[in-house]
Amino acid sequence: MDLAFIITIFLIGFIGSYVSGMLGIGGSIIKYPMLLYIPPLFGLAAFSAHEVSGISAVQVFFATIGGVWAYRKGGYLNKQLILYMGASILIGSFIGGFGSKAMSEEGINVIYGVLALIAAVMMFIPKKGIDDIPLDQVTFNKWLAAVLALIVGVGSGIVGAAGAFLLVPIMLVVLKIPTRMTIASSLAITFISSIGATVGKITTGQVDYYPALIMVVASLIASPLGAIAGKKVNTKILQIILAVLILATAVKIWLDIL
């Protein structure tokens, strides 16, 4: 690995993890296409879809630790939500992560594109009044949350994305969880999800360890910084940023598939 390669991978990890901490996602919605397309633009080694999903899974594990740590105070972490959705997504992500070895690269990209498209549509559905609910009075359908998390887990385990980019719209639109609680709790759920995806990728030999290590270092620095910024930004702006990022990624992936 030369210096240009190290700097490029570090910056991809830093940018993705900063957004991860700020928006409550694992960051793969950004880092997946960046890892796939940016290194070849600079004449550096190109990663396969399997390698990108493996690196993403490991990196997300560490990025979410930093984000959760930054949100640990203030009542933003909903323990019941984390328990129900976390347990379900862990099972699903392990199944998806382990089974992805048998899939083609195009198949992995198609699944990623479908998940991103669903998430993009959900983010543009109006979310009225959810941020008026006091954090200590938030309620939700526990079994619906568990079933949806299991489905997200299988799909996200396949692409190594931990699923937060789909969990966030589900929590906001379907379960009606306030924005900042959604961001903090989804980071904790994504951390749990990434355990299954990471184990699945490592045991099937889909992780390139040197780029993954660079991304991990960037994550541990950038994710807490993003979480601090996220606490200060207006919730409507946070929703808009996430919606635009998910839509842009969905468009890019589908343009390449088609």
C-alpha positions as CSV (number, residue, x, y, z in Angstrom):
1,M,0.0,0.0,0.0
2,D,1.4,3.4,-1.0
3,L,0.7,6.7,0.8
4,A,-1.9,7.8,-1.8
5,F,-3.9,4.6,-1.2
6,I,-3.7,5.0,2.6
7,I,-4.9,8.7,2.5
8,T,-7.7,7.9,0.1
9,I,-9.1,5.0,2.2
10,F,-8.7,7.0,5.4
11,L,-10.6,10.0,3.9
12,I,-13.4,7.7,2.7
13,G,-13.6,6.2,6.2
14,F,-13.5,9.6,7.9
15,I,-16.2,11.2,5.7
16,G,-18.5,8.2,5.9
17,S,-18.1,7.8,9.7
18,Y,-18.7,11.5,10.4
19,V,-22.0,11.3,8.5
20,S,-22.6,8.0,10.4
21,G,-22.4,9.6,13.8
22,M,-24.4,12.6,12.7
23,L,-27.3,10.7,11.1
24,G,-27.4,7.5,13.0
25,I,-26.4,5.2,10.2
26,G,-23.5,2.8,9.8
27,G,-22.1,4.9,7.0
28,S,-22.1,2.1,4.3
29,I,-24.7,4.0,2.3
30,I,-21.9,6.4,1.5
31,K,-18.8,4.3,1.9
32,Y,-20.0,1.4,-0.2
33,P,-20.1,3.4,-3.5
34,M,-17.0,5.5,-2.5
35,L,-14.9,2.4,-1.9
36,L,-16.2,0.9,-5.2
37,Y,-15.6,3.9,-7.4
38,I,-13.1,6.4,-5.9
39,P,-9.9,4.3,-5.7
40,P,-10.0,3.4,-9.5
41,L,-10.5,7.1,-10.3
42,F,-7.1,7.9,-8.9
43,G,-5.5,4.9,-10.6
44,L,-5.4,2.9,-7.3
45,A,-6.4,-0.7,-6.8
46,A,-10.1,-1.5,-7.4
47,F,-12.0,-3.5,-4.9
48,S,-14.6,-6.1,-5.8
49,A,-18.2,-5.9,-4.5
50,H,-17.4,-8.8,-2.1
51,E,-14.3,-7.0,-0.8
52,V,-16.2,-3.7,-0.4
53,S,-19.0,-5.3,1.5
54,G,-16.5,-7.1,3.8
55,I,-14.5,-3.9,4.6
56,S,-17.8,-2.1,5.2
57,A,-19.1,-4.6,7.6
58,V,-15.9,-4.4,9.8
59,Q,-15.8,-0.6,9.6
60,V,-19.4,-0.2,10.6
61,F,-18.8,-2.2,13.7
62,F,-16.3,0.4,15.0
63,A,-18.1,3.5,13.6
64,T,-21.2,2.7,15.5
65,I,-19.3,2.1,18.8
66,G,-18.0,5.7,18.6
67,G,-21.5,7.1,17.8
68,V,-23.3,5.3,20.6
69,W,-20.6,6.4,23.1
70,A,-21.3,10.0,22.1
71,Y,-25.1,9.6,22.5
72,R,-24.9,7.6,25.8
73,K,-26.2,10.6,27.9
74,G,-29.4,12.6,27.5
75,G,-32.1,9.8,27.3
76,Y,-31.7,9.4,23.5
77,L,-31.1,5.6,23.7
78,N,-34.4,3.7,23.8
79,K,-33.4,0.4,25.5
80,Q,-36.6,-1.6,24.6
81,L,-36.3,-0.5,20.9
82,I,-32.6,-1.5,20.9
83,L,-33.4,-4.9,22.5
84,Y,-36.3,-5.9,20.2
85,M,-34.8,-4.6,16.9
86,G,-31.2,-5.5,17.9
87,A,-31.9,-9.1,18.6
88,S,-33.9,-9.6,15.4
89,I,-31.4,-7.8,13.2
90,L,-28.5,-9.7,14.6
91,I,-30.1,-13.0,13.6
92,G,-31.0,-11.7,10.2
93,S,-27.6,-10.1,9.5
94,F,-25.7,-13.3,10.4
95,I,-27.9,-15.3,7.9
96,G,-27.3,-12.7,5.2
97,G,-23.6,-12.2,5.8
98,F,-22.9,-15.9,5.8
99,G,-25.1,-16.6,2.8
100,S,-23.7,-13.8,0.6
101,K,-20.6,-15.9,-0.3
102,A,-22.8,-17.9,-2.7
103,M,-24.1,-14.7,-4.5
104,S,-22.7,-13.0,-7.6
105,E,-21.3,-9.4,-7.4
106,E,-24.3,-8.2,-9.5
107,G,-26.7,-9.9,-7.2
108,I,-25.1,-8.1,-4.2
109,N,-25.4,-4.8,-6.0
110,V,-29.0,-5.4,-7.0
111,I,-30.0,-6.1,-3.3
112,Y,-28.1,-3.0,-2.2
113,G,-29.9,-0.9,-4.9
114,V,-33.4,-2.3,-3.9
115,L,-32.8,-1.6,-0.2
116,A,-31.6,2.0,-0.9
117,L,-34.5,2.7,-3.2
118,I,-37.1,1.5,-0.6
119,A,-35.3,3.6,2.1
120,A,-35.2,6.7,-0.2
121,V,-39.0,6.5,-0.9
122,M,-39.7,6.2,2.9
123,M,-37.6,9.2,3.8
124,F,-39.7,11.5,1.6
125,I,-42.9,10.5,3.3
126,P,-44.0,13.4,5.6
127,K,-43.2,12.8,9.3
128,K,-45.5,15.2,11.2
129,G,-45.4,15.7,14.9
130,I,-42.9,12.9,15.8
131,D,-40.5,15.3,17.4
132,D,-43.2,16.8,19.7
133,I,-43.3,13.5,21.7
134,P,-41.3,13.6,25.0
135,L,-38.5,11.1,24.9
136,D,-39.7,9.4,28.1
137,Q,-43.3,8.9,26.6
138,V,-42.3,7.2,23.4
139,T,-44.2,3.9,22.6
140,F,-44.1,1.5,19.6
141,N,-45.3,-1.9,18.3
142,K,-42.6,-4.3,19.6
143,W,-43.4,-7.3,17.4
144,L,-43.7,-5.2,14.3
145,A,-40.3,-3.6,15.1
146,A,-38.8,-7.1,15.6
147,V,-40.2,-8.5,12.3
148,L,-39.1,-5.5,10.3
149,A,-35.6,-5.6,11.8
150,L,-35.2,-9.3,11.0
151,I,-36.0,-8.6,7.3
152,V,-33.6,-5.7,7.2
153,G,-31.0,-7.8,8.9
154,V,-31.0,-10.5,6.1
155,G,-30.7,-7.9,3.3
156,S,-28.1,-5.8,5.1
157,G,-26.0,-8.8,6.1
158,I,-25.7,-9.6,2.4
159,V,-24.3,-6.2,1.4
160,G,-22.3,-5.7,4.7
161,A,-24.2,-2.4,5.3
162,A,-25.6,-3.1,8.8
163,G,-29.0,-1.8,7.6
164,A,-29.2,1.5,9.4
165,F,-30.0,3.4,6.2
166,L,-33.2,1.4,6.1
167,L,-33.8,1.2,9.8
168,V,-33.9,4.9,10.2
169,P,-36.8,5.4,7.7
170,I,-38.7,2.5,9.3
171,M,-38.2,4.0,12.8
172,L,-39.3,7.4,11.7
173,V,-42.2,6.6,9.3
174,V,-43.6,3.2,10.6
175,L,-42.8,3.2,14.3
176,K,-43.0,7.0,14.8
177,I,-39.9,7.4,16.9
178,P,-38.6,11.0,17.4
179,T,-35.6,11.9,15.2
180,R,-32.8,12.2,17.7
181,M,-33.9,9.0,19.6
182,T,-34.0,7.3,16.2
183,I,-30.5,8.4,15.4
184,A,-29.0,7.3,18.7
185,S,-31.0,4.0,19.0
186,S,-30.3,3.1,15.4
187,L,-26.5,3.4,16.0
188,A,-26.9,0.9,18.9
189,I,-29.0,-1.4,16.8
190,T,-26.6,-1.1,13.9
191,F,-23.7,-2.0,16.2
192,I,-25.5,-5.2,17.1
193,S,-26.3,-5.9,13.5
194,S,-22.7,-5.4,12.4
195,I,-21.6,-8.2,14.8
196,G,-23.5,-10.7,12.7
197,A,-22.5,-9.3,9.3
198,T,-18.8,-9.0,10.4
199,V,-18.7,-12.6,11.7
200,G,-20.3,-13.8,8.5
201,K,-17.9,-11.9,6.2
202,I,-14.7,-12.9,8.2
203,T,-15.6,-16.6,8.4
204,T,-16.2,-16.7,4.6
205,G,-12.9,-14.9,3.8
206,Q,-14.5,-11.7,2.4
207,V,-12.4,-9.1,4.4
208,D,-9.3,-7.3,3.1
209,Y,-7.7,-6.5,6.5
210,Y,-5.3,-3.7,5.7
211,P,-7.9,-1.3,4.1
212,A,-10.4,-2.4,6.9
213,L,-7.8,-1.3,9.6
214,I,-7.4,2.1,8.0
215,M,-11.2,2.6,7.8
216,V,-11.5,1.5,11.5
217,V,-9.0,4.2,12.6
218,A,-10.8,6.8,10.7
219,S,-14.1,5.6,12.1
220,L,-13.0,5.9,15.8
221,I,-12.0,9.5,15.2
222,A,-14.8,10.8,13.0
223,S,-18.0,9.0,14.3
224,P,-18.0,10.8,17.8
225,L,-17.3,14.1,16.1
226,G,-20.4,13.5,13.8
227,A,-22.6,12.6,16.8
228,I,-21.7,15.8,18.5
229,A,-22.6,17.8,15.4
230,G,-25.8,15.8,15.0
231,K,-27.0,16.9,18.5
232,K,-26.8,20.6,17.4
233,V,-28.4,20.4,13.9
234,N,-32.1,20.9,13.4
235,T,-34.0,17.6,13.1
236,K,-35.6,18.5,9.8
237,I,-32.2,19.3,8.3
238,L,-30.9,15.9,9.5
239,Q,-33.9,14.1,7.8
240,I,-33.3,16.0,4.5
241,I,-29.6,15.2,4.5
242,L,-30.2,11.5,5.0
243,A,-33.0,11.4,2.4
244,V,-30.7,13.1,-0.2
245,L,-27.8,10.8,0.5
246,I,-29.9,7.6,0.3
247,L,-31.6,8.8,-3.0
248,A,-28.3,9.8,-4.6
249,T,-26.8,6.4,-3.7
250,A,-29.8,4.5,-5.0
251,V,-29.6,6.4,-8.3
252,K,-25.9,5.7,-8.7
253,I,-26.2,2.0,-8.0
254,W,-29.1,1.5,-10.3
255,L,-27.4,3.4,-13.1
256,D,-24.5,1.0,-12.9
257,I,-26.7,-2.1,-12.7
258,L,-28.8,-1.0,-15.7
